[in-house]
Amino acid sequence: METPEDAFADGTMKEQSVLIARFTDEELIVLSREPGVAVFPVLHSMSEDHQKVATQTAYRSLTARGIIQVVDGSEAEWSISFDNGGKIPDETVTFSLPEIISNLIDVRDGASNVVAIARTTAESEQYKYIYVADGAVLEEEVNSTGLHSFSVAEYPYLHKAILSWALHPDASDGSGAPIFCGDPEEIIPPVELLEILGESLVRSDLIIRTDNSENPLLVGLFSGPAGTWMSQVELGSQQQVSIDPVAVELVSQIISELISPMISH
């Protein structure tokens, strides 16, 4: 497993990310202090009894692989109690982790600058979470099998990471009149957009939370070869939402402005 220090040692990794770890839903629940913002698509689909078995198995696997090292309480970096979220009831385990995994969990649990992206296509739904802290970018990509892949990069990669995920690779500029909908979190895109974009539609819902944002911004992107549309609204707002046709280059500029507080420290 490559460390972030190794990845950036020659200064050539600024525009790409480097994979450092993969964990299943149940392994990540065991390792994390807090569930965090990410989804757990497989674990949360299980009954409580099955969740208990899955986390017990994950704990044994992590221990056998040497990722979890059970230690005396006086030496522990933290203690974790399996008492909620499907964890093992009434059992407390104290353990330490390798430094790279400990740092990963620290950033994941503690980052105040986060971009969450849910991307929906005709074939699948995938999730990416981007945590920004201390000059680095940590990506958590979650697929439908409950596998969480973690990669690291540097600040110059952040803008690219968002756009490459949020937009259709062949997205073109939008045109025409705005489309209005009542609920920005509605799962089904407006009929008008479905008629225009069809099966090529890539829908991306971005939640952007920065240090100074009291109410996270929800950005909706609908894109494909037939055009691109965009909405912006504060999360939880009850106002009617305008989904406006937009040029791809303008999307890039808007995203750059929205994430600028994350990289201006």
C-alpha positions as CSV (number, residue, x, y, z in Angstrom):
1,M,0.0,0.0,0.0
2,E,1.6,3.3,-1.2
3,T,1.8,6.2,1.2
4,P,0.8,9.8,0.3
5,E,4.5,10.8,0.9
6,D,5.7,8.1,-1.6
7,A,3.0,9.2,-4.1
8,F,4.1,12.8,-4.2
9,A,7.8,12.4,-3.6
10,D,8.8,13.5,-7.1
11,G,6.2,16.2,-7.5
12,T,4.5,14.5,-10.4
13,M,1.1,13.6,-8.9
14,K,-0.5,17.0,-8.6
15,E,-3.1,16.3,-11.3
16,Q,-4.1,12.8,-10.4
17,S,-5.1,10.8,-7.4
18,V,-3.3,7.8,-5.9
19,L,-5.2,4.8,-4.5
20,I,-4.1,4.1,-0.9
21,A,-6.8,1.8,0.5
22,R,-10.1,-0.1,0.0
23,F,-12.6,-1.2,2.6
24,T,-16.0,-2.7,2.5
25,D,-19.0,-1.1,4.3
26,E,-18.6,-3.2,7.4
27,E,-14.9,-2.8,7.6
28,L,-15.2,1.0,7.4
29,I,-17.9,1.0,10.1
30,V,-15.5,-0.8,12.4
31,L,-12.6,1.5,11.6
32,S,-14.4,4.9,11.8
33,R,-15.1,6.8,14.9
34,E,-18.2,8.3,13.3
35,P,-20.3,7.0,10.4
36,G,-19.6,10.2,8.5
37,V,-21.5,11.5,5.4
38,A,-20.9,8.6,3.1
39,V,-23.5,6.0,2.3
40,F,-23.2,2.3,3.2
41,P,-25.3,0.7,0.4
42,V,-24.8,-2.9,1.4
43,L,-24.6,-2.8,5.2
44,H,-27.7,-0.5,5.5
45,S,-29.7,-2.9,3.4
46,M,-29.1,-5.7,5.9
47,S,-31.2,-6.7,8.9
48,E,-29.8,-5.9,12.3
49,D,-28.8,-9.5,12.8
50,H,-27.0,-9.6,9.5
51,Q,-25.3,-6.3,10.3
52,K,-24.0,-7.8,13.5
53,V,-22.5,-10.9,11.7
54,A,-21.0,-8.7,9.0
55,T,-19.2,-6.4,11.4
56,Q,-18.0,-9.3,13.5
57,T,-16.6,-10.9,10.4
58,A,-15.0,-7.6,9.3
59,Y,-13.4,-7.1,12.6
60,R,-11.8,-10.5,12.5
61,S,-10.6,-9.9,8.9
62,L,-9.1,-6.6,9.8
63,T,-7.3,-8.1,12.8
64,A,-6.0,-11.1,10.8
65,R,-4.6,-8.7,8.2
66,G,-2.8,-6.6,10.8
67,I,-4.8,-3.5,10.1
68,I,-6.3,-3.6,13.6
69,Q,-3.9,-4.2,16.4
70,V,-5.7,-4.8,19.7
71,V,-3.7,-3.1,22.5
72,D,-4.0,-2.4,26.2
73,G,-6.2,0.6,26.9
74,S,-3.3,2.7,28.1
75,E,-1.6,2.4,24.7
76,A,-4.7,2.8,22.5
77,E,-5.2,5.7,20.0
78,W,-8.9,5.4,20.6
79,S,-11.6,3.0,21.8
80,I,-14.6,2.1,19.9
81,S,-17.8,0.7,21.3
82,F,-19.9,-1.5,19.0
83,D,-23.3,-0.2,20.3
84,N,-25.1,1.3,17.3
85,G,-25.4,1.4,13.6
86,G,-25.3,-2.4,13.4
87,K,-22.2,-2.8,15.5
88,I,-21.8,-5.5,18.0
89,P,-23.8,-4.7,21.1
90,D,-22.2,-4.4,24.6
91,E,-18.7,-5.1,23.3
92,T,-15.8,-2.6,23.6
93,V,-12.6,-3.1,21.6
94,T,-9.5,-0.9,22.0
95,F,-7.1,-0.9,19.1
96,S,-4.5,1.1,17.2
97,L,-4.1,1.4,13.4
98,P,-1.2,1.8,11.0
99,E,-0.3,5.5,10.6
100,I,-1.6,5.8,7.0
101,I,-5.0,4.3,7.9
102,S,-5.2,6.4,11.1
103,N,-4.5,9.6,9.1
104,L,-7.1,8.6,6.5
105,I,-9.8,8.1,9.2
106,D,-8.7,11.4,10.9
107,V,-9.3,13.3,7.7
108,R,-12.5,11.5,6.8
109,D,-14.0,12.0,10.3
110,G,-12.7,15.5,10.9
111,A,-12.8,17.4,7.6
112,S,-15.0,20.5,7.6
113,N,-14.5,21.1,3.8
114,V,-16.4,18.3,2.0
115,V,-17.9,17.8,-1.4
116,A,-20.4,15.0,-1.7
117,I,-21.5,13.8,-5.2
118,A,-24.2,11.4,-6.0
119,R,-24.1,10.5,-9.7
120,T,-27.0,8.7,-11.3
121,T,-27.1,7.3,-14.9
122,A,-29.4,4.9,-16.7
123,E,-27.3,2.0,-15.4
124,S,-26.1,2.8,-11.9
125,E,-25.8,5.2,-9.0
126,Q,-22.4,5.9,-7.5
127,Y,-21.1,8.2,-4.9
128,K,-17.9,10.2,-4.3
129,Y,-16.9,12.2,-1.2
130,I,-14.0,14.6,-1.3
131,Y,-12.5,15.7,2.0
132,V,-10.1,18.7,1.9
133,A,-7.7,19.4,4.7
134,D,-4.1,20.4,5.4
135,G,-3.1,20.8,1.8
136,A,-4.4,17.5,0.6
137,V,-7.5,16.0,-1.0
138,L,-8.9,12.6,0.2
139,E,-11.4,10.9,-2.1
140,E,-13.8,8.3,-1.0
141,E,-15.6,6.5,-3.9
142,V,-18.4,4.2,-3.1
143,N,-19.9,1.7,-5.6
144,S,-23.1,-0.4,-5.4
145,T,-21.3,-3.4,-3.9
146,G,-20.4,-1.4,-0.8
147,L,-16.7,-1.0,-1.6
148,H,-15.1,2.3,-0.5
149,S,-12.0,3.2,-2.4
150,F,-9.7,5.9,-0.9
151,S,-7.3,8.0,-2.9
152,V,-5.2,11.0,-2.1
153,A,-4.2,14.0,-4.3
154,E,-3.2,17.6,-3.9
155,Y,-5.3,20.8,-4.2
156,P,-4.8,21.3,-8.0
157,Y,-6.7,18.0,-8.5
158,L,-9.8,19.1,-6.7
159,H,-11.5,20.9,-9.5
160,K,-10.7,18.2,-12.0
161,A,-12.0,15.5,-9.6
162,I,-15.4,17.2,-9.3
163,L,-16.0,18.0,-13.0
164,S,-14.9,14.6,-14.2
165,W,-17.5,12.9,-12.0
166,A,-20.3,15.5,-12.2
167,L,-20.5,16.0,-15.9
168,H,-21.2,13.6,-18.8
169,P,-17.9,13.1,-20.7
170,D,-19.5,14.4,-23.9
171,A,-21.6,17.2,-22.3
172,S,-22.5,20.1,-24.5
173,D,-23.8,23.6,-23.7
174,G,-27.5,23.8,-22.7
175,S,-30.0,26.1,-24.4
176,G,-33.6,27.1,-24.1
177,A,-35.8,28.2,-21.2
178,P,-35.3,27.3,-17.5
179,I,-37.1,24.3,-16.1
180,F,-38.8,24.6,-12.7
181,C,-39.3,21.9,-10.1
182,G,-40.6,22.0,-6.5
183,D,-38.1,19.7,-4.8
184,P,-34.3,19.9,-5.5
185,E,-33.8,16.4,-4.0
186,E,-36.5,14.7,-6.1
187,I,-35.0,11.4,-7.4
188,I,-36.7,11.5,-10.8
189,P,-35.4,14.3,-13.1
190,P,-38.0,16.6,-14.6
191,V,-39.8,15.1,-17.6
192,E,-38.6,17.9,-19.9
193,L,-35.0,16.9,-19.2
194,L,-35.6,13.2,-19.7
195,E,-37.1,14.0,-23.1
196,I,-34.1,16.1,-24.1
197,L,-31.3,14.0,-22.7
198,G,-32.8,10.5,-22.8
199,E,-30.7,7.5,-21.8
200,S,-27.5,9.5,-22.0
201,L,-28.5,11.7,-19.0
202,V,-26.0,12.0,-16.2
203,R,-27.5,13.5,-13.1
204,S,-25.2,14.7,-10.3
205,D,-26.2,16.1,-7.0
206,L,-23.4,17.9,-5.2
207,I,-23.5,19.0,-1.6
208,I,-20.7,21.6,-1.0
209,R,-19.8,22.3,2.6
210,T,-17.0,24.6,3.6
211,D,-15.7,26.0,6.9
212,N,-17.8,29.1,6.7
213,S,-21.0,27.7,5.2
214,E,-23.9,27.6,7.6
215,N,-26.2,26.0,5.1
216,P,-24.5,23.7,2.6
217,L,-25.2,24.4,-1.1
218,L,-27.0,21.7,-3.2
219,V,-25.9,21.9,-6.8
220,G,-27.8,19.8,-9.4
221,L,-26.3,19.0,-12.7
222,F,-28.0,17.3,-15.6
223,S,-25.8,16.7,-18.6
224,G,-25.4,14.8,-21.8
225,P,-24.5,15.3,-25.5
226,A,-27.8,17.2,-26.0
227,G,-27.0,19.9,-23.4
228,T,-26.3,20.8,-19.7
229,W,-28.6,22.2,-17.1
230,M,-27.8,23.4,-13.6
231,S,-29.5,24.4,-10.3
232,Q,-28.2,25.9,-7.1
233,V,-30.2,26.0,-3.8
234,E,-29.4,25.8,-0.1
235,L,-29.9,22.3,1.2
236,G,-33.3,22.0,2.9
237,S,-34.8,25.0,1.2
238,Q,-38.4,24.8,0.3
239,Q,-38.3,27.3,-2.5
240,Q,-39.1,26.4,-6.1
241,V,-35.9,25.5,-8.0
242,S,-34.9,26.8,-11.4
243,I,-32.9,24.4,-13.5
244,D,-31.1,26.6,-16.0
245,P,-29.4,25.8,-19.3
246,V,-25.8,26.5,-18.9
247,A,-22.5,26.4,-20.9
248,V,-20.1,23.7,-19.8
249,E,-17.3,26.3,-19.4
250,L,-19.6,28.3,-17.1
251,V,-20.2,25.1,-15.0
252,S,-16.4,24.8,-14.6
253,Q,-16.1,28.5,-13.5
254,I,-19.0,28.2,-11.0
255,I,-17.6,25.0,-9.4
256,S,-14.2,26.7,-9.2
257,E,-15.7,29.7,-7.3
258,L,-17.7,27.4,-5.0
259,I,-14.7,25.4,-3.9
260,S,-12.3,28.3,-3.7
261,P,-12.8,28.7,0.1
262,M,-11.5,25.2,0.5
263,I,-8.1,26.0,-1.1
264,S,-7.6,29.6,0.0
265,H,-6.2,28.8,3.4
